[in-house]
């Protein structure tokens, strides 16, 4: 959390000057109260997501937590698209839903205690929620301007929430980040630059397409956890579940 907070603050500092220049050059586009409200709600849910993710990682392995969290998110986002945005699923997308469920089950079964499953699934709920909100909010504003405000709000929220957590000692002592300024800036730019691309995509395409496609990193992270972090318990099942999740989200995009 300390590293994420430092990277997000660095990203906010890096993004502000070019956003200010773009704002001036494009005629000072406005920001409606509705867009600001959706952005604030999204930032609040992103804070919830980060704390849930940190809790899940303390309880379980990367190769288990990440596929559950990121694999369940597009499934929930598709349901939100169907129920709230009147989007429709094809036969291939229905098959994708089934594969997603199988993939999540495959990476959940290897856990010895199951203590990470609930926070990982709740993380997926938070991801789906803020993505659906961003789908609405970004279309009420300019994507890059909406994204800049989102980064600023998350940076402020992280700073405040970590201070409160340290005072309450609800999560135990919070270590200071060992990220150098250069590394924090690089991580922040990649992390938030990636989400700015997601916001751009949400301004152009349906939620039920964007949400699944952005989760194609599931396989890479599962492989990284098994190979680099040596999370070898039921490795074959984890990889199979991650692959099923990837195929599922791919089918959801068609």
Secondary structure, 3 states (H helix, E strand, C coil): CHHHHHHHHHHHHHHHHHHHHHHHHCCCCCCCHHHHHHHHHHHHHHHHHHHHHHHHHHHCCHHHHHHHHHHHHHHHHHHHHHHHCCCCCCHHHHHHHHHHHHHHHHHHHCCCCCCCHHHHHHHHHHHHHHHHHHHHHHHHCCHHHHHHHHHHHHHHHHHHHHHHHHHHCCCCCCCCCCCCHHHHHHHHHHHHHHHHHHHHHHCCCCHHHHHHHCCCCHHHHHHHHHHCCCCCCCHHHHHHHHHHHHHHHHHHCC
